Amino acid sequence: MTPFHPDYGLGDEHRLAALRCAETIGLRRAAAVFNVHLSSLYRWRKSYDPELLRFAARHEQLRPDA
């Protein structure tokens, strides 16, 4: 399950590519390269779970039993 609606915005593959790029060239430059807002990259980075290899819903991260 992804918190991002598939009919709106960018797909998970595009988000992951932007985050990987940000690791090498920095968030500001990656935001410019991928034509997204810097705050979007921060939000995506916060919601991405590398262990699950997917974007986790915010409410799933806040559950005490998770």
Residue frames relative to the residue before (quaternion, step in Angstrom):
aa qw qx qy qz dx dy dz
M 1.0000 0.0000 0.0000 0.0000 0.00 0.00 0.00
T 0.1291 -0.7847 0.6036 0.0574 3.54 -0.95 0.89
P 0.4634 -0.6966 0.4660 0.2880 3.60 -0.95 0.75
F 0.6417 0.5193 -0.3197 0.4652 3.58 1.26 -0.19
H 0.4262 -0.7084 0.5020 0.2541 3.55 -0.71 1.04
P 0.4813 -0.7119 0.4236 0.2866 3.63 -0.75 0.98
D 0.6750 0.4864 -0.3057 0.4630 3.60 1.13 -0.45
Y 0.7266 0.3811 -0.2260 0.5251 3.57 1.24 -0.12
G 0.8447 0.1870 -0.1344 0.4832 3.53 -0.91 0.88
L 0.7219 -0.4418 0.3488 0.4025 3.49 -1.26 -0.56
G 0.5245 -0.6423 0.4644 0.3110 3.54 -1.17 0.56
D 0.6861 -0.4883 0.3468 0.4130 3.54 -1.27 0.32
E 0.6174 0.5588 -0.3507 0.4284 3.60 1.02 -0.74
H 0.6604 0.4974 -0.2979 0.4771 3.56 1.00 -0.87
R 0.6400 0.5231 -0.3207 0.4625 3.59 0.99 -0.82
L 0.6653 0.4986 -0.3017 0.4667 3.57 0.95 -0.89
A 0.6310 0.5252 -0.3343 0.4629 3.58 0.99 -0.78
A 0.6500 0.5095 -0.3153 0.4675 3.59 0.97 -0.81
L 0.6694 0.4916 -0.3035 0.4670 3.59 0.95 -0.83
R 0.6396 0.5092 -0.3315 0.4708 3.60 0.99 -0.74
C 0.6373 0.5179 -0.3153 0.4755 3.55 1.01 -0.81
A 0.6450 0.5371 -0.3165 0.4420 3.58 0.98 -0.85
E 0.5991 0.5693 -0.3601 0.4328 3.59 1.11 -0.58
T 0.7446 0.3996 -0.2247 0.4852 3.58 1.05 -0.67
I 0.8156 0.2517 -0.1318 0.5041 3.61 0.87 -0.85
G 0.5981 -0.5726 0.3622 0.4279 3.59 1.26 -0.09
L 0.6329 -0.5835 0.3716 0.3477 3.50 -1.20 0.64
R 0.6657 0.5172 -0.3223 0.4306 3.60 0.84 -0.90
R 0.6932 0.4628 -0.2842 0.4739 3.58 0.85 -0.91
A 0.6355 0.5179 -0.3335 0.4654 3.59 1.01 -0.75
A 0.6143 0.5377 -0.3484 0.4606 3.60 1.03 -0.73
A 0.6651 0.4880 -0.3021 0.4777 3.58 0.98 -0.81
V 0.6581 0.5188 -0.3121 0.4476 3.60 0.91 -0.89
F 0.7684 0.3517 -0.1827 0.5025 3.58 0.90 -0.94
N 0.3869 -0.7644 0.4444 0.2616 3.57 1.33 0.12
V 0.4891 0.5997 -0.4685 0.4263 3.54 0.85 1.08
H 0.5805 -0.5802 0.4371 0.3678 3.54 -1.23 0.38
L 0.5989 -0.5897 0.4102 0.3540 3.55 -1.08 0.75
S 0.6435 0.5277 -0.3276 0.4473 3.59 0.99 -0.78
S 0.5853 0.5624 -0.3733 0.4491 3.60 1.14 -0.54
L 0.6541 0.5051 -0.3165 0.4656 3.58 0.94 -0.84
Y 0.6339 0.5151 -0.3340 0.4703 3.57 0.98 -0.78
R 0.6683 0.4991 -0.2970 0.4648 3.59 0.91 -0.91
W 0.6548 0.5030 -0.3156 0.4675 3.59 0.94 -0.87
R 0.6502 0.5225 -0.3174 0.4512 3.57 0.93 -0.89
K 0.6654 0.5039 -0.2950 0.4650 3.56 1.02 -0.80
S 0.7473 0.4147 -0.2278 0.4666 3.60 0.97 -0.78
Y 0.5829 0.5849 -0.3873 0.4100 3.61 1.20 -0.18
D 0.1823 -0.7743 0.6003 0.0830 3.55 -0.90 0.96
P 0.2934 -0.7998 0.4913 0.1811 3.62 -0.21 1.19
E 0.6096 0.5546 -0.3659 0.4324 3.61 1.11 -0.52
L 0.7290 0.3831 -0.2268 0.5200 3.57 1.06 -0.72
L 0.3014 -0.7824 0.4794 0.2591 3.56 1.33 -0.28
R 0.6707 0.4114 -0.3276 0.5230 3.54 0.94 0.92
F 0.5404 -0.5736 0.4936 0.3678 3.50 -1.34 0.15
A 0.2401 -0.7840 0.5608 0.1149 3.55 -0.75 1.06
A 0.5173 -0.6155 0.4933 0.3320 3.54 -1.12 0.68
R 0.5878 -0.6079 0.4008 0.3526 3.55 -0.99 0.82
H 0.6694 0.5026 -0.3218 0.4423 3.62 0.88 -0.82
E 0.6045 0.5457 -0.3642 0.4518 3.61 1.13 -0.49
Q 0.6565 0.5115 -0.3143 0.4567 3.58 1.05 -0.72
L 0.7096 0.4754 -0.2603 0.4502 3.58 1.07 -0.65
R 0.5002 0.6541 -0.4357 0.3635 3.60 1.23 -0.17
P 0.4593 -0.7084 0.4586 0.2774 3.61 -0.82 0.93
D 0.6986 0.4666 -0.2835 0.4625 3.61 1.08 -0.56
A 0.5406 0.6409 -0.3939 0.3766 3.60 1.26 -0.08
